[in-house]
Amino acid sequence: MAITEFSKRYLEKMIPGYSSKLSETDPEFIERFTNFAFDEVVNQDALDGRTRFMAILAALLGCQGLDMFKVMVPAALRFGVTPVEIKEIVYQSVAYLGIGRVYPFLDAVNACLISEGVLLPLEGQVETTMENRLEAGVQVQVDIFGEGMRGFYRSGPEESRHINRWLADNCFGDYYTRKGLDYQQREMITFCFLAAQGGCEPQLTSHAAANMRIGNDKAFLISIISQCLPYIGYPRSLNALRCVNDAAEKEA
């Protein structure tokens, strides 16, 4: 069994002239993985390449796949993901992964973009101020999760209520209000962050439901899981699928 012609063409589109040392040291592995990830998986559904690579970048952040992330940033650009969109994916991941895990990716994405001739810093995408970020964040929560989120930031025990406020003003007010990605894209990458890091199944189920509520239906989310599977593995992919099924049942 050799690497398929489709895989070869797809890889050439991703990274022109790319040659992996693994083809010399691990030829059997690289043959099977390449044919799976870049032929069988790609041809599983009709997901467009731009969305596929946005999901892959988000999943690589979630699973801490820094070396593969560096490979995939130039490929994402070639499939139509813009520098602004790539930066927004990285920025938003801080809310779900923490700066401790994201900091190396900030350096990596800057190096990748500079190597591709992109001038930094990019055009600013901020649309809130420190004065209105809480109000704006609450509105995003309502837009995505429903009217029940209107006063959520004021709920809960007094000693931990500040965390609910931070969820509104920081997670949603600082990130989701930015230009560069729309709500559907932001919820899709959030789904990928959570699925790829694992151990966040309650939040993953909630965000699966939120995705469906704003137009990313069950079939779409299954396509996203499918495209991320080679990068995050079967256990986390199957957990994500269970969360999607659970959310779909609750939303029915």
N, C-alpha and C positions, 0 to 999 in steps of 0.2 A: 504493500500500500504506500503510495507516494503522496506528497502534499498536492491537494487538488488545484486545478487551474483557477477555480473561483477564489480559493484562499490566497494564491499567489497574487492575483489581481487586486484583491481587497487589501492585502498587506502593502502592495506597491502604492495604492492610493493613500493608505494611512501614512506610510513613511517611505517615500521614494528611495530606493537603493539600500534599504535597511537589510542587514544580515546579522543574525544572532549567532553568537559563539556556541550556543546550545545546539545548533544544528550539527556541529562537529563533535561536541562532547557527549550530547544526549540526543542522538538523532531519532531514536524510536519515540521518546517522550515528545519531542518538539513536533514530530509528524502528527501524532494523535491530538495533541493540544491545539495545534494550528488548525487542523481540519475541523475540530470541534468548535473552537471559539470563533473562527473567522470564516466558516462556511455553514456548518450545521446550525449553530446558534443564530447567526446573522440572518439565515434564510428561514428561520422558524416563523417569523411574522413580518408584517409590512411596516414596522416601526421605522420612521425616517432616521437617517444617519445622524443628523444634528441632535435629535432627542436622545438617541442611543448613547452618544458620547457625553452628553450632559449627565446622563444617569451613571455612566461608567466612572466619570470623574468624581461624582458625589460618592459612589460606592467605594472607590479607592481611598477617598478621605476617610470614610467611615471605618474601613478595615485597616487603615494605616499602611496602605500599599504605596509608599513614597516613591520607590524606584520605578514601579509601573506607571505611577502618576506622571513622572517626568517623561516617560515614553509617550503617554497618551495625550498630553497637552498639545504638542504639534499635530498629532493625528486629529484631535478634536477641531483644531483650527481649519484643517483641510476639509473637514466635513461640515463646515459652516458655523461652528460655535464661535462667537465673537470673543475678543479679549475681554470686553466688559462682562459678558456672560460667564466666562471662566473665573474672573475675579469675584463676581457676585456669588458664585457657588462656593468659593473658598471662604469669603467673608461670612456667609450665612452659616457655614459649618461650625464656626466658633460657638454659636448659640447651642449647638447640639453635641459637640465633641469637646469643647473647651480649648482655650488658647494653648494649653500644654501639649495637646496633640496636633493642633493646626499650625503652630508657628513654623515648623520645618517646611510645610507646604506653601506658606507665604513666600519664603525665600525661593523655593523651587519654582513656583509659578512666575515670579519676577525674572528669574534666570532664563526660564523657557521662553517667555515673551520677548525679552531683550534679544535672545539668540535668533528669534524669528523676525527681528527688525521692528518690534513694536515699541513706540516711545512711551516711557513712563514718567510721571503718573498719568493714568487715564483720566478722561473727563469725569468730574464728580457726579455722583448719582444720588446724593442726599436730598431728601424732600421734606424732612422734618427739622424742627429746632429743639433745643433742650426744653423749651417751654411747652411745646405742643406734642412731643413724642408719646406721652402717656395717652392722651386723647386719641391720637392717630393709631397707636397700637391697639387700643381697645376696639376701635372701629374695624381694624383688620381682623381681630379675633371674632368679632360679630359677623363680618363678611364671610369668613371661612367656616366657623364652627356653629354659628347661629346666635340668635338673640340672647340665649341663656348666658352668653359670655359677657354681657354688657357690664355687669357689676362684679365680675369674678375677681378682679384685682383687690377688691375690698373684703373678700371672703376669707374664711379659715381662721384658725387660732391667731390671736394677736401676736404671739411671739414669732410666727412664721409668715405672717401676712405680707411682709415685705417681699418675699419670694414671688408671690402671685403678682405683686406690683411690678417686679422686675421682669416677669414673664411678659407683661403687657408693654412696659415702656422700653425694655431692652430687646428681648427676643423679637417681638413683633413691631414695636415702634422704631427701633434702630435699624432692623434688617429688612423686614417684609415691606416696609414703606419705600424702600429704595427703588429707583428706576433700574432698568437693565434686565429684570426678569418679571414676569407677571405672576399672579397668584398660583395659577396652575403649575407653572414651572417651579415655583418656590416650594409648593407642597410636594411635587414629585421628587425634588432633590432631598427634601426633608425625609420623605419615605425611604430614600436610598441611604441617607446617613444612618437612620435608625436600624434599618434592616442589616446593613453591613457591619455595624458595631456589635449587634447582638445584645441580649440582656435587657432590651427596652420594649418588650412585647406589649405591655399596656399602652405605652405611648405610640407604638407602631400601629396598633389596632385603631387608636383614636385618629391618627393621621391618615390611615387607610380610609376611614370613614369620611374624613375631611376632604381627601382627594376626590372621592366619589361625589361628595356634596357639591363640589365646584366644577365637575365635568370630567375628571380623570376616572373613568369607570373601571369596573372590575377587570374587564378584558385588557384594558390599557395597563393596569397595575401588574397583571400577570405577565404581560410583555416586558415590562420593566424588570421584574424579577428574573425572567428568562435571560435577558441580555446582561444582567449583572452576575448571574450564577457562576460563570467561569472565573470571576474575580473574587467572589466571596464564599464560594463553596456550597455544598448541598445542605448542611444543617441549617445555616442561617437563611438560605433561600426557602427551604421547606417551612421554617418558622414564619417567614414573611408571608408565604402562601396561606398558612393557617390563619394569620392575622387578617389577611384580606378576606378570606372566607367568613371569618367571624364578623368582621365589619359589615360585609354584604348582607349577612343574615339579620343583623340588627337594623340595618337601613331599609330592609325590605318591608 
